[in-house]
Amino acid sequence: MSQLVNLQFQQIQLVPNWKEISQLLRSAIHFEKSIIIKWIKPKSAYVKLNSDGSCKEGKYGAGGVIRDKESCLVFAYSLVLSSGTSNWAEAVALHCSIKCAESDSKLLMDCVNGRNTIPWNIAKEVEELKKFMD
């Protein structure tokens, strides 16, 4: 998996596990205050993607993690960004995260891209997917 990600996203340096990611973050970030944030686990057959972007004192970054229902790390990435705003960094983080998604279904992709009639039994899902693409 790491080799595939390295080929697709050469500018991203993968960190092998959650413990190392946590240590890197703790060493790089000075906290002035902390707040409690609760992560809500996905349903058993799913993984959950969380992304974030930030800007502080002229430094910009973005990143994301994919975890399973047990909160085990599946994939993580981080990017050092050029100048911008916090909202821009958030948008870059989400954009990079969504780029990781793909499908091997030609029918589904043709339906989502308007090149095929949508079968009735997947119409609701295809319409939701189209909203993400607008």
C-alpha positions as CSV (number, residue, x, y, z in Angstrom):
1,M,0.0,0.0,0.0
2,S,2.8,2.4,0.9
3,Q,4.5,1.9,-2.4
4,L,1.3,2.7,-4.3
5,V,0.8,5.8,-2.3
6,N,4.4,6.9,-2.8
7,L,4.0,6.5,-6.6
8,Q,0.7,8.5,-6.7
9,F,1.7,11.2,-4.2
10,Q,5.4,11.6,-4.4
11,Q,5.4,14.9,-2.5
12,I,3.8,13.1,0.5
13,Q,6.1,11.5,3.1
14,L,4.4,8.6,4.7
15,V,4.8,8.0,8.4
16,P,4.5,4.2,9.2
17,N,2.3,4.2,12.3
18,W,0.0,6.3,14.5
19,K,2.5,6.4,17.4
20,E,5.2,8.1,15.2
21,I,2.6,10.4,13.8
22,S,1.5,11.5,17.3
23,Q,5.1,12.0,18.3
24,L,5.8,14.1,15.2
25,L,2.8,16.3,15.8
26,R,3.6,16.8,19.5
27,S,7.1,17.8,18.7
28,A,6.1,20.3,16.0
29,I,3.1,22.0,17.6
30,H,3.0,24.3,20.6
31,F,-0.4,24.2,22.3
32,E,-1.7,27.3,24.0
33,K,-5.0,25.7,25.0
34,S,-6.5,22.3,24.5
35,I,-10.1,21.2,23.8
36,I,-11.6,17.8,23.9
37,I,-12.7,16.4,20.5
38,K,-14.4,13.1,20.3
39,W,-13.9,10.9,17.3
40,I,-17.0,9.0,16.2
41,K,-16.1,5.6,14.8
42,P,-17.5,4.4,11.5
43,K,-19.9,1.5,11.1
44,S,-18.2,-1.9,11.1
45,A,-17.9,-2.3,7.3
46,Y,-16.5,1.2,6.8
47,V,-13.4,3.3,7.3
48,K,-13.5,6.9,8.2
49,L,-11.4,9.7,6.6
50,N,-10.7,12.9,8.6
51,S,-8.9,15.8,7.1
52,D,-7.6,19.1,8.5
53,G,-5.8,22.2,7.4
54,S,-4.3,25.0,9.4
55,C,-2.4,28.3,9.3
56,K,-0.5,29.8,12.1
57,E,2.3,32.4,12.2
58,G,2.8,32.1,8.4
59,K,3.1,28.3,8.4
60,Y,0.5,26.4,6.5
61,G,-0.3,22.7,6.5
62,A,-2.8,20.0,5.6
63,G,-3.3,16.4,6.3
64,G,-5.6,13.5,6.8
65,V,-6.0,10.1,8.3
66,I,-8.1,7.0,7.5
67,R,-9.0,4.8,10.5
68,D,-11.2,1.7,10.9
69,K,-13.9,1.1,13.4
70,E,-11.3,0.2,16.1
71,S,-9.5,3.5,15.3
72,C,-6.5,1.6,13.8
73,L,-4.6,3.7,11.3
74,V,-5.1,2.6,7.7
75,F,-3.5,5.6,6.0
76,A,-2.2,9.1,6.8
77,Y,-0.6,12.0,4.9
78,S,0.5,15.5,5.6
79,L,1.5,18.4,3.4
80,V,3.5,21.5,3.9
81,L,1.7,24.3,2.0
82,S,2.7,27.7,0.7
83,S,1.0,30.9,1.9
84,G,-2.7,31.1,2.1
85,T,-5.5,31.1,4.6
86,S,-6.8,28.5,7.1
87,N,-9.8,27.9,4.9
88,W,-7.6,27.4,1.9
89,A,-5.5,24.8,3.9
90,E,-8.7,23.1,5.0
91,A,-9.9,22.9,1.3
92,V,-6.5,21.5,0.2
93,A,-6.7,18.9,2.9
94,L,-10.2,17.7,1.9
95,H,-9.3,17.9,-1.8
96,C,-6.2,15.6,-1.3
97,S,-8.3,13.3,0.8
98,I,-11.0,12.9,-1.8
99,K,-8.4,12.3,-4.5
100,C,-7.5,9.1,-2.7
101,A,-11.0,7.7,-3.4
102,E,-11.5,5.6,-6.6
103,S,-13.8,3.0,-8.0
104,D,-13.3,0.0,-10.3
105,S,-16.9,0.2,-11.6
106,K,-17.1,1.6,-15.1
107,L,-20.9,1.6,-15.0
108,L,-20.9,3.6,-11.7
109,M,-18.4,6.1,-13.0
110,D,-20.3,6.5,-16.3
111,C,-23.5,7.2,-14.3
112,V,-21.8,9.7,-12.1
113,N,-20.3,11.5,-15.0
114,G,-23.5,11.5,-17.0
115,R,-22.4,9.1,-19.7
116,N,-24.9,6.4,-18.8
117,T,-28.5,6.1,-17.7
118,I,-28.7,5.6,-13.9
119,P,-30.3,2.2,-12.8
120,W,-33.2,2.9,-10.5
121,N,-31.7,0.8,-7.6
122,I,-28.6,3.1,-7.4
123,A,-30.2,6.4,-8.3
124,K,-30.2,7.9,-4.8
125,E,-26.5,7.1,-4.2
126,V,-25.4,8.3,-7.7
127,E,-27.3,11.6,-7.1
128,E,-25.4,12.0,-3.7
129,L,-22.1,11.3,-5.4
130,K,-22.9,13.9,-8.1
131,K,-23.4,16.5,-5.4
132,F,-19.9,15.9,-4.1
133,M,-18.6,16.6,-7.6
134,D,-20.4,19.9,-8.2
